[in-house]
Amino acid sequence: MKDSHNEFMQHELRLPELTVRGMLLGAILTIIFTASNVYLGLKVGLTFSSAIPAAVISMAVLKMAKDANILENNMVQTQASAAGTLSAIIFIIPGMLMIGYWQGFEFWQTLVVSACGGCLGVLFTIPLRRAMVVHSDLAYPEGVAAAEILKVGSHAKDDGKSDSGLKEILAGSAVAGIIAFLTNGLQVLGGALSAWFHVGRGMTQLPLGYSTALVGAGYLIGIASGLAMLTGIAIAWAGFVPYFTMTEMLPDGMTMQKFAGAIYQQKVRLIGAGAMGVAAIWTLITLARPVIDGVKESIAGTRMDDAEKGLHRMDVDMSMKSILLIFGVTVIGLLAIFYLFVSPESIPPSQKLIFTIVGVSVAVLMGFFVAAACAYMAGLVGTSASPISGIGILGIIVSSLVMYALCASFGIFEMPGGEKFATATAIFTTSIILAIACISNDNMQDLKTGWLVGATPWRQQVALLIGCLVGALVIAPVLNLLYEAYGFPGAMPRAGMDPAQALSAPQAVLMTTIAQGIFSSKLAWEYIYIGIGLGVVLVLIDLFLKRTTRNLCLPPLAVGMGIYLPPVIQTPLVVGAILGYFLNRHLRNTGGSNAEAAGLRRGTLFASGLIVGESIVGVLLAGVIVVSVSNGGGEAPLAIAPEGFADTAEMLGLLVFLGILGLFSKVVLSGKKAS
């Protein structure tokens, strides 16, 4: 298989890579996957990598053109993959509505922050490509998987075969889409099962979410992260929640179940945040040496002229002149939009200018540091398990402390709405940091894919820049659509809306809470300190396991996420991860490594389809709800379930969920026959 791809790696190769039709297809896929990711991220705090489904769809569409090739397909997936990560900006930007600073999503401000931050994320990882992709043995799991799919698709075309994996993607999308419609549209299936029970004088719950998208995501993140999340759930719900409900007084008029929920929201999640922060900092510390080495190698490379370098086509990045030009344009764009952001405030122009310069400087400097961290982390464990949330927490703390110092020196807190302004500037600064971090997280996976299939790096970097611009155009309208349909915790667009239907936006809630706590001096730091101590212990346990065992580890960031995220969200992730482990082990034991590889590929494609299908239906249902409400209708216009049907729907949902697990198993195990 490798030999047949040597032709794509020749220096003299002149195949079309960055084509108009490819860019148009990439733009369409970017729009679809960005909308899907915005929905999934706001609902459960997770986004999915769109590189693999984009590669499969590109091959299916472009095979109708006789001159399509693997490098053109790679450019389409490179461009569309930006959607899977740029949408992570939603982990912070909804905080603007939660604090009441925005009444709706500001289109131009959201657009420019997303586009400029994303472009900086691309630029910041260019100097790291040689060290982290070419001269390292980092795994880059999604990048390698995408390359294998592209190679298989290319062989299928050469051999006259049509099956390149599109069947699994479409099957997963159809199944998940139908179930999501029955659950969230018609409401004839339940979405979760939750059993509450007493532990001594306290209380806890045993939940199970039915989301097919999250089962798919769990399959992709793997057993280590899945078990780490399960450990986090146990720490939170078998440890902290029962302990606090037993040792603290039940408020008058509150049920024990609501009390346990309040304890979790107000205390236990802050413990999880502390643990996640330590895990993210530890990650950055471990990455310091390779980051420094990569920058040194890049600087040394730019000092040599082209003749001295004798660069192969596959080793040509964007020129330093182009990088500096785009960097200048993006920084100017960020300065302009930041000044526009603070301009409505009644403070002197000189102070507005200082806020602008300091805010953008903090974002860009910290952005470069976290870009390097995310790029390396993506190579170690993949895009899905990278510490974007943890880095967002670090970003909001640093931004808040800087803005606190500025606002205190300017007397902003004595002004009406001063605290809200300070919180908003911290959120806006962090949104730039997150946009940089999430794209750099994805960029290296794409460059790894390109390296394996023979792409030209500078063309991929251009494709990523285009993907950032197209994705940024989509984010604000979709955010506004979902906000109008569902609302966010503490930010409902209309009176009388059901808070239970609000999109949880977990990271945005957490980061906004941290920022507000810093500015009001009311943040319950003691719980964050407990989390910090727990995070240190988790890091030590992970180090011990890695040094004393061959395969065992306990990723501390995943444990922190297990404590922080609602358990109904995480249980299907854990189920998907455990299911994938046992299915792949069965294939390996009965059919060898070839059977396992075939099953893993089918499972990866089907899991990607599950995520895409549920997410797209979620966006479409949001549009239906907005149309209904804007015309005086209800907020569940498609619901047909009668009164008192909830318990039946819950059981039906459980049966369907078990059926999906059976179908998933059948898809993966069919790889055994194919091998």
Residue pairs with C-beta under 8 A, 6 or more apart in sequence:
1 151
1 155
4 155
4 158
5 70
5 151
5 154
5 453
5 454
7 13
8 15
8 69
8 70
8 71
8 453
8 454
9 314
9 454
10 313
10 454
11 312
11 313
11 314
12 313
13 313
13 454
15 69
15 71
15 72
16 67
16 69
16 71
16 72
17 71
17 72
17 74
17 75
17 455
17 456
17 459
18 75
18 459
18 462
18 463
19 72
19 75
21 62
21 65
22 58
22 62
22 72
22 73
22 75
22 76
22 79
23 75
23 79
23 463
23 466
25 58
25 61
25 62
25 76
26 54
26 58
26 75
26 76
26 77
26 78
26 79
26 80
26 463
26 466
26 467
26 470
27 79
27 466
27 470
29 50
29 54
29 57
29 58
29 76
29 79
29 80
29 83
30 79
30 80
30 82
30 83
30 467
30 470
30 471
30 474
31 83
31 470
31 471
31 473
31 474
32 83
32 616
33 50
33 53
33 54
33 80
33 83
33 84
33 612
34 83
34 86
34 87
34 470
34 471
34 474
34 475
34 478
35 474
35 478
35 615
35 616
35 619
36 48
36 50
36 611
36 612
36 615
36 616
36 618
36 619
37 47
37 48
37 50
37 83
37 84
37 87
37 88
37 615
38 87
38 90
38 474
38 475
38 478
38 479
38 482
38 619
39 478
39 482
39 615
39 618
39 619
39 622
40 46
40 47
40 48
40 213
40 611
40 614
40 615
40 618
41 47
41 87
41 88
41 90
41 91
41 505
42 90
42 94
42 479
42 482
42 488
42 503
42 504
42 505
42 508
43 503
43 504
43 618
44 211
44 214
44 504
44 506
44 565
44 569
45 91
45 389
45 504
45 505
45 506
45 507
45 565
45 569
46 214
46 217
46 569
46 573
47 84
47 85
47 87
47 88
48 84
48 213
48 216
48 217
48 220
48 384
48 608
48 611
48 612
48 615
49 81
49 84
49 85
49 142
49 220
49 382
49 383
49 384
49 442
49 445
50 80
50 81
50 83
50 84
51 77
51 78
51 80
51 81
51 84
51 142
51 143
51 146
51 442
51 445
51 446
51 449
52 77
52 142
52 145
52 146
52 149
52 604
52 605
52 608
53 169
53 605
53 608
53 609
53 612
54 76
54 77
54 80
54 81
55 73
55 74
55 76
55 77
55 146
55 149
55 150
55 153
56 149
56 153
56 164
56 165
56 166
56 169
56 605
56 608
57 166
57 169
58 72
58 73
58 76
58 77
58 80
59 73
59 149
59 150
59 153
59 154
59 157
59 164
59 166
60 164
60 166
62 68
62 72
62 73
62 76
63 153
63 157
63 162
63 164
68 157
69 154
70 150
70 151
70 153
70 154
70 453
70 454
71 453
71 454
71 455
71 456
73 150
73 153
73 154
74 150
74 449
74 450
74 453
74 455
74 460
75 455
75 459
75 460
75 463
77 146
77 150
77 446
77 449
78 446
78 449
78 450
78 455
78 460
78 463
78 464
78 467
79 463
79 464
79 466
79 467
79 470
80 467
81 442
81 445
81 446
81 464
81 467
82 118
82 439
82 442
82 464
82 467
82 468
82 470
82 471
83 467
83 471
83 474
84 383
84 442
85 383
85 438
85 439
85 441
85 442
86 114
86 118
86 435
86 438
86 439
86 467
86 468
86 471
86 472
86 475
87 438
87 471
87 475
88 388
88 434
88 435
88 437
88 438
89 110
89 113
89 114
89 117
89 431
89 434
89 435
89 438
89 475
90 475
90 479
90 505
90 508
91 388
91 389
91 392
91 434
91 505
91 507
91 508
91 511
92 392
92 395
92 396
92 427
92 430
92 431
92 434
92 507
92 508
92 511
93 105
93 110
93 113
93 427
93 431
93 479
93 508
94 479
94 483
94 488
94 491
94 505
94 508
95 423
95 427
95 508
95 509
95 511
95 512
95 515
96 102
96 105
96 106
96 424
96 427
96 428
97 103
97 104
97 105
97 483
97 488
97 491
98 488
98 489
98 490
98 491
98 505
98 508
98 509
98 512
99 420
99 423
99 424
99 427
99 512
99 516
100 420
100 491
101 420
101 421
101 423
101 424
101 427
104 480
104 483
104 493
105 476
105 479
105 480
105 483
106 476
107 476
107 477
107 480
108 337
108 340
109 337
109 340
109 341
109 428
110 472
110 475
110 476
110 479
111 472
111 473
111 475
111 476
112 333
112 334
112 336
112 337
112 472
113 334
113 337
113 428
113 431
113 432
113 435
114 435
114 468
114 471
114 472
114 475
114 476
115 333
115 468
115 469
115 472
116 330
116 331
116 333
116 334
116 337
116 432
116 435
117 334
117 363
117 367
117 431
117 432
117 433
117 434
117 435
117 436
117 439
118 435
118 436
118 438
118 439
118 468
118 469
118 471
118 472
119 326
119 330
119 439
119 465
119 468
119 469
120 327
120 330
120 331
120 364
120 367
120 371
120 435
120 436
120 439
121 367
121 371
121 435
121 436
121 437
121 438
121 439
121 440
121 441
121 443
121 468
122 439
122 440
122 443
122 461
122 464
122 465
122 468
123 323
123 326
123 327
123 330
124 367
124 368
124 371
124 372
124 436
124 440
125 371
125 372
125 375
125 440
125 443
125 444
125 447
126 298
126 317
126 318
126 323
126 461
127 294
127 295
127 298
127 299
128 291
128 294
128 295
128 298
128 372
128 375
128 376
128 444
129 317
129 444
129 447
129 457
130 294
130 297
130 298
130 301
130 315
131 290
131 293
131 294
131 297
131 298
132 138
132 290
132 294
132 375
132 376
132 379
132 444
133 140
133 379
133 444
133 447
133 448
133 451
134 315
134 451
135 297
136 290
136 379
138 376
138 379
138 380
138 448
139 379
139 380
139 381
139 382
140 378
140 379
140 382
140 444
140 445
140 448
141 381
141 382
142 378
142 382
142 383
142 384
142 445
143 444
143 445
143 446
143 447
143 448
143 449
143 452
144 448
144 449
144 452
145 601
145 604
146 445
146 446
146 449
147 448
147 449
147 452
147 453
148 601
149 164
149 165
149 601
149 605
150 449
150 453
151 453
152 164
152 165
152 601
153 164
153 165
155 161
156 162
156 163
156 164
157 164
165 601
165 602
165 605
168 602
168 605
168 606
168 609
168 667
169 605
169 606
169 608
169 609
169 612
170 609
171 606
171 609
171 667
172 216
172 605
172 606
172 607
172 608
172 609
172 610
172 611
172 612
172 613
172 667
173 609
173 610
173 612
173 613
173 616
174 609
174 613
175 212
175 609
175 610
175 613
175 660
175 663
176 212
176 213
176 216
176 609
176 610
176 611
176 612
176 613
176 614
176 617
177 613
177 614
177 616
177 617
179 189
179 212
179 614
179 656
179 660
180 212
180 213
180 613
180 614
180 617
180 618
180 621
181 617
181 621
182 188
182 189
182 656
183 189
183 190
183 191
183 210
183 653
184 191
184 617
184 618
184 621
185 617
185 621
185 624
185 638
185 639
186 638
186 639
186 640
186 641
187 636
187 638
187 639
187 640
187 641
187 649
188 640
188 641
188 645
188 649
188 652
189 210
189 649
189 652
189 653
189 656
190 210
190 646
190 649
190 650
190 651
190 652
190 653
190 654
191 209
191 210
191 211
191 653
192 207
192 208
192 209
192 210
192 568
192 650
192 653
193 207
193 208
193 210
193 650
193 653
193 654
194 205
194 206
194 207
194 208
194 568
195 205
195 206
195 207
196 203
196 204
196 205
196 257
196 260
197 203
197 204
197 205
197 206
198 256
199 242
199 245
199 246
200 242
200 246
201 245
201 246
202 241
202 242
202 243
202 244
202 245
202 246
202 256
202 260
203 241
203 242
203 245
203 256
203 257
203 259
203 260
204 237
204 238
204 241
204 242
204 245
204 260
205 237
205 260
205 567
206 237
207 567
207 568
207 571
208 568
208 571
208 572
208 575
208 654
208 657
209 567
209 568
209 569
209 570
209 571
209 572
210 572
210 653
210 654
210 656
210 657
211 569
211 572
211 614
212 572
212 610
212 613
212 614
212 657
212 660
213 610
213 611
213 613
213 614
213 615
214 569
214 572
214 573
214 576
215 572
215 573
215 575
215 576
215 579
215 607
215 610
215 660
215 661
215 664
216 576
216 606
216 607
216 608
216 609
216 610
216 611
217 384
217 573
217 576
217 607
217 611
218 226
218 572
218 573
218 574
218 575
218 576
218 577
218 578
218 579
218 580
219 576
219 577
219 579
219 580
219 603
219 604
219 607
219 664
220 382
220 384
220 576
220 604
220 607
220 608
221 382
221 384
221 385
221 558
221 573
221 576
221 577
222 382
222 385
222 577
222 580
222 581
223 577
223 578
223 580
223 581
224 553
224 554
224 555
224 558
225 381
225 384
225 385
225 555
225 558
225 577
226 573
226 574
226 576
226 577
226 578
226 581
227 554
227 574
227 577
227 578
228 554
228 555
228 556
228 558
228 559
228 562
229 558
229 559
229 561
229 562
229 565
229 570
229 573
229 574
229 577
230 562
230 570
230 574
231 554
231 559
231 562
232 272
232 558
232 559
232 560
232 561
232 562
232 563
232 564
232 570
233 562
233 563
233 567
233 570
233 571
233 574
234 562
235 534
235 559
235 562
235 563
236 264
236 268
236 271
236 272
236 562
236 563
236 567
237 264
237 567
240 263
240 267
240 268
240 271
240 563
241 260
241 263
241 264
241 268
244 263
244 267
244 268
245 256
245 259
245 260
245 263
248 263
250 256
250 259
251 259
254 262
266 524
267 524
267 527
268 527
268 563
269 510
269 563
269 564
270 513
270 524
270 527
270 528
270 531
271 527
271 528
271 530
271 531
271 534
271 563
272 531
272 560
272 561
272 562
272 563
272 564
272 565
273 393
273 510
273 514
273 528
273 531
273 560
273 564
274 527
274 528
274 529
274 530
274 531
274 532
274 533
274 534
274 535
274 560
275 531
275 532
275 534
275 535
275 538
275 556
275 559
275 560
275 563
275 564
276 387
276 389
276 390
276 393
276 531
276 535
276 557
276 560
276 561
276 564
277 390
277 393
277 394
277 397
277 528
277 531
277 532
277 535
278 531
278 532
278 535
278 536
278 538
278 539
278 556
278 560
279 387
279 390
279 535
279 538
279 539
279 555
279 556
279 557
279 559
279 560
280 387
280 390
280 391
280 393
280 394
280 557
281 394
282 535
282 539
282 556
283 373
283 377
283 387
283 390
283 557
284 369
284 370
284 373
287 372
287 373
287 376
287 377
290 376
291 372
291 373
291 376
294 372
295 372
301 309
302 320
313 456
314 450
314 451
314 454
314 455
314 456
314 457
315 457
316 456
316 457
316 458
317 457
317 458
317 461
318 457
318 458
318 461
318 462
319 458
326 465
331 360
331 364
334 360
334 363
334 364
334 432
335 356
335 357
335 360
338 355
338 356
338 359
338 360
338 428
339 352
339 353
339 356
341 424
341 425
341 428
342 352
342 355
342 356
342 421
342 425
343 352
345 352
345 421
346 415
347 410
347 412
347 415
351 410
354 406
355 403
355 406
355 425
358 402
358 406
359 399
359 403
359 425
359 428
359 429
359 432
360 429
360 432
362 398
362 399
362 402
362 429
362 433
363 399
363 429
363 430
363 432
363 433
363 436
364 432
364 436
366 395
366 398
366 433
367 432
367 433
367 436
367 437
368 436
370 391
370 394
370 395
370 433
370 436
370 437
370 440
371 436
371 437
371 440
372 440
373 387
373 391
373 437
374 386
374 387
374 388
374 391
374 437
374 438
374 440
374 441
375 440
375 441
375 443
375 444
377 385
377 386
377 387
377 441
378 386
378 441
378 442
378 444
378 445
379 444
379 448
381 555
382 445
383 441
383 442
383 445
385 555
385 557
385 558
386 441
387 557
388 434
388 437
388 438
388 441
389 507
389 557
389 561
389 564
390 557
390 560
391 433
391 434
391 437
392 430
392 433
392 434
392 437
392 507
392 511
393 510
393 511
393 514
395 429
395 430
395 433
395 434
395 437
396 426
396 427
396 430
396 511
396 514
396 515
397 514
397 518
399 425
399 426
399 427
399 429
399 430
399 433
399 515
400 422
400 423
400 426
400 514
400 515
400 518
400 519
401 518
402 426
402 429
403 422
403 425
403 426
403 429
404 422
404 518
404 519
406 412
407 413
407 418
407 421
407 422
407 519
412 418
412 421
412 422
413 419
413 422
413 519
415 421
419 516
419 519
419 520
422 519
423 512
423 515
423 516
423 519
426 515
426 518
426 519
427 511
427 512
427 515
430 511
439 464
439 468
442 464
443 461
443 464
446 460
446 464
447 457
447 460
449 455
450 456
450 457
450 460
451 457
478 619
481 619
481 622
481 623
481 626
482 503
482 619
482 622
483 491
483 493
484 493
484 626
484 629
484 630
485 621
485 622
485 623
485 625
485 626
485 629
485 635
486 501
486 502
486 503
486 622
486 625
487 493
487 494
487 497
487 499
487 501
487 502
487 503
488 502
488 503
488 505
488 508
488 509
489 499
489 502
489 504
489 505
489 509
490 509
492 499
492 502
494 629
497 635
498 635
501 635
504 566
504 569
506 564
506 565
506 566
506 569
510 564
513 523
514 523
516 522
516 523
517 523
517 524
517 525
531 560
531 563
535 556
535 560
538 554
538 556
538 559
538 560
539 556
541 554
541 556
542 553
542 554
542 555
542 556
545 552
545 553
545 554
546 552
546 553
561 570
562 570
572 657
575 661
576 607
579 661
579 664
579 665
580 603
580 668
583 599
583 603
583 665
583 668
583 669
584 596
584 599
584 600
584 603
584 668
586 669
587 595
587 596
587 598
587 599
587 600
587 668
587 669
587 671
587 672
588 595
588 596
590 672
591 672
591 675
592 675
594 675
595 671
595 672
595 675
597 671
597 675
598 671
598 672
598 674
598 675
599 668
599 669
599 670
599 671
599 672
599 675
600 668
600 671
601 671
602 667
602 668
602 670
602 671
602 674
603 664
603 667
603 668
603 671
606 664
606 667
606 668
607 664
621 638
624 637
624 638
625 635
625 636
625 637
628 634
628 635
628 637
629 635
641 649
